[in-house]
Each structure stands twice: as structure tokens, then as C-alpha cells.
Amino acid sequence: MSLPTLVLGSTSRYRAELLRRIVADFEQRAPGTDETALPDETPRARASRLAIAKARAAAEGLDDALVIGSDQVAELGGLVLDKPGTAERARAQLLASSGREVHFHTALCLHDTRTGEDRVHVDHTVVMFRSLTVDEIDRYIEREQPLDCAGSFKCEGLGISLFERIDNQDPSALIGLPLIALARMLREAGLALP
């Protein structure tokens, strides 16, 4: 019996780099999912809904595949911090986060096209930012260009210098793909890891 094709339903280079830590052979497909928030949707529910939607969208036309969808929503005081897109928005997000806790909800869905089953997990990470100066923020943004990252930082790079602490159960979740939960799901689906 052959193993199903493994598909990452994302074009994110960060998620692909993470996935390569535990599996060598996979395809990437763009899910093309509308990421607009629904009215009164909590950040956790939004992350979960989008991870499932991305996995299912990337699974279209596949009948022997395990498809991974993931989404991350950053929350500061009940407000969602989307990917900033511009240096000005990144600066505003980091100024708002300075000296405060930011919550990250990183959802994962493994969709099995053979059975239609969805395995879903949501990781919760709390990042405590240290008090940041405007100069520190500007130097950080100029050096790392975190414009495509929820919360305006890359914890796997220089962004780690912005924090007092990170509280979570899976450090890979903050980068965008909870590998501990994913490895468990893949084993449950029949893949041998390690």
C-alpha cells in the first residue's frame, strides 16, 4: 500500500521551512481562501475556521492525500493584529504591543482526502513584549521587514529580541505551524515519524 501524497495548503515559505523539519517530501498548493473575519468571530475560532478552509481548498481534486492547512491570528487586547503589509502599520502594531501581552492562536488542520476526516488543533501562545523605544522598533522593521507576519515580527529571527518571554507548549507554533501536534496527526494518519 502506497502512502498518500502530503500537501501543504500554503505558499508560506515559513510554513514550508517548518514542515521540512519533520518530512522531506511534500507538495505546496495555494488554497486561495478568503481570510475575511466573520462578524463576532473570536480570534481562536477564526484561526480554526481558516485552517480547515485552507486544508479543504488545497485538497480540491485530490483523492489520496493528507493536506495541511494552518492559520494564525494575533490578538492584542481583544483586537486582531493582521499582517501589517507596510512599515507604518508594523510600527503602529509594535508600538501598541510594547510592554503588553499578545496572544497568538495558531490553528492546524490535517484533511485526509481518503476519508474526508479533519484533524484540528489550535495552539495558544502568549508573547510578552518588553517596553520598546521608537528607535528600536524602526531599526527592527528596517532590518527584518516583518510586513507579512501577524504581529509584525519574526520570532525565529531578530524579533526574539523584542520579548520578555514566550509562554507556549510548542515553539514552532509561533512561527506558524505547530509541529508537535502535526507530527501526532501524521502518525495517527499512518505516516511513520520519525
C-alpha positions in Angstrom: 0.0 0.0 0.0 1.5 3.4 -1.0 1.5 6.4 1.3 -0.8 9.3 0.5 0.7 12.4 -1.0 1.4 15.0 1.6 0.3 18.6 0.7 0.9 21.8 2.5 -2.0 24.1 1.7 0.1 27.2 1.9 2.6 29.2 -0.2 4.3 30.5 3.0 8.0 29.9 3.0 7.9 30.0 6.8 5.5 27.1 7.0 7.4 25.1 4.3 10.6 25.5 6.2 9.0 24.3 9.4 7.4 21.3 7.6 10.8 20.3 6.2 11.9 19.7 9.8 9.8 16.6 10.1 9.1 15.5 6.5 11.3 15.7 3.4 8.7 15.1 0.6 5.6 17.3 0.2 3.9 19.5 -2.3 2.7 23.1 -1.8 -0.6 24.3 -3.1 -2.1 27.8 -2.8 -5.5 27.4 -1.1 -6.9 30.8 -2.3 -9.0 31.1 0.8 -10.8 34.4 1.7 -9.4 35.3 5.1 -12.0 37.9 6.0 -13.2 37.7 9.6 -16.8 36.8 10.2 -19.0 39.1 12.5 -18.4 38.4 16.2 -15.9 35.7 15.4 -13.3 35.1 18.1 -9.6 35.1 17.1 -9.3 31.4 18.0 -12.5 30.5 16.0 -11.2 32.5 13.1 -7.9 30.7 13.1 -9.6 27.3 13.3 -12.1 28.1 10.6 -9.4 29.3 8.2 -7.1 26.4 8.8 -9.9 24.0 7.9 -10.9 26.0 4.9 -7.3 26.2 3.6 -6.8 22.4 4.0 -10.1 21.6 2.2 -9.5 24.2 -0.6 -5.9 22.8 -1.2 -7.4 19.3 -1.3 -9.7 20.0 -4.3 -9.2 17.3 -6.9 -7.0 15.1 -4.7 -8.2 11.6 -3.7 -5.2 10.1 -1.9 -3.7 12.9 0.1 -3.1 14.3 3.5 -3.5 18.1 3.2 -2.2 20.5 5.9 -3.9 23.8 6.5 -2.8 26.4 9.0 -3.7 29.9 10.1 -2.5 32.2 12.8 -4.4 35.1 14.3 -2.7 37.6 16.7 -4.7 39.3 19.3 -3.9 42.4 21.4 -6.5 43.4 24.0 -9.3 41.7 22.0 -8.2 43.3 18.7 -6.8 41.3 15.8 -3.3 42.2 14.5 -3.3 41.3 10.9 -0.2 41.1 8.7 0.8 44.8 8.5 1.7 45.0 4.8 3.5 48.4 5.3 6.3 49.6 7.6 3.9 52.2 9.0 1.4 49.6 10.1 4.1 47.4 11.5 5.4 50.4 13.6 1.9 51.0 14.9 1.4 47.3 15.8 4.8 47.1 17.6 4.2 50.4 19.5 0.8 49.1 20.6 2.4 45.8 21.7 5.2 47.4 23.6 5.1 46.3 27.3 2.0 44.2 26.7 0.9 40.6 26.1 -0.1 39.5 22.6 -1.9 36.2 22.2 -1.4 34.1 19.1 -3.9 31.4 18.1 -2.2 29.1 15.6 -4.6 26.6 14.1 -3.8 23.4 12.2 -6.0 21.1 10.2 -4.9 17.8 8.6 -7.5 16.9 6.0 -7.5 13.3 4.8 -9.0 13.1 1.3 -9.3 9.3 1.6 -11.8 9.5 4.5 -12.9 13.2 4.5 -11.7 13.4 8.1 -10.4 16.7 9.5 -8.0 16.5 12.5 -7.9 20.0 14.1 -5.7 21.6 16.8 -5.3 25.2 18.0 -2.2 26.2 19.8 -2.2 29.2 22.1 0.9 31.2 22.7 1.3 34.3 24.8 4.2 36.7 24.0 5.1 39.4 26.5 6.8 42.3 24.7 9.3 44.3 26.6 8.9 48.1 26.6 10.2 49.2 23.2 11.5 52.6 22.0 10.6 54.0 18.7 14.2 53.8 17.6 14.3 50.0 18.4 11.1 49.5 16.5 12.4 51.4 13.5 15.7 49.5 13.5 13.9 46.2 13.8 11.5 46.9 10.9 14.3 48.2 8.7 16.4 45.2 9.3 13.9 42.3 9.3 11.0 43.7 7.1 8.3 41.7 9.0 5.5 43.0 6.8 4.0 39.6 6.0 3.9 38.4 9.7 0.9 38.6 12.1 2.1 40.8 14.9 4.8 42.4 12.8 7.8 40.2 14.0 9.7 37.1 13.2 10.5 35.2 16.4 12.8 32.9 14.5 15.0 35.9 13.7 15.8 39.3 15.3 12.2 39.5 16.6 13.1 37.4 19.6 15.0 40.5 20.9 11.6 42.3 21.3 10.3 40.0 24.0 10.5 39.4 27.7 9.1 35.9 27.5 7.1 33.5 25.4 4.6 31.1 27.0 3.5 28.1 25.0 3.7 24.3 24.6 5.1 24.3 21.0 7.7 26.8 20.0 7.1 26.1 16.3 3.5 27.3 16.6 4.5 30.9 17.0 6.4 30.7 13.6 3.1 29.4 12.0 2.9 25.6 12.1 2.5 23.6 15.3 4.9 20.7 14.6 4.3 18.7 17.8 0.5 18.5 17.0 1.2 17.9 13.3 3.6 15.1 14.0 1.0 13.4 16.2 -1.7 13.9 13.5 0.5 12.5 10.8 1.3 9.4 12.9 -2.4 8.9 13.5 -3.0 9.1 9.8 -0.4 6.3 9.2 2.9 8.1 8.5 5.9 6.9 10.3 7.6 9.7 12.2 10.4 9.9 12.9 
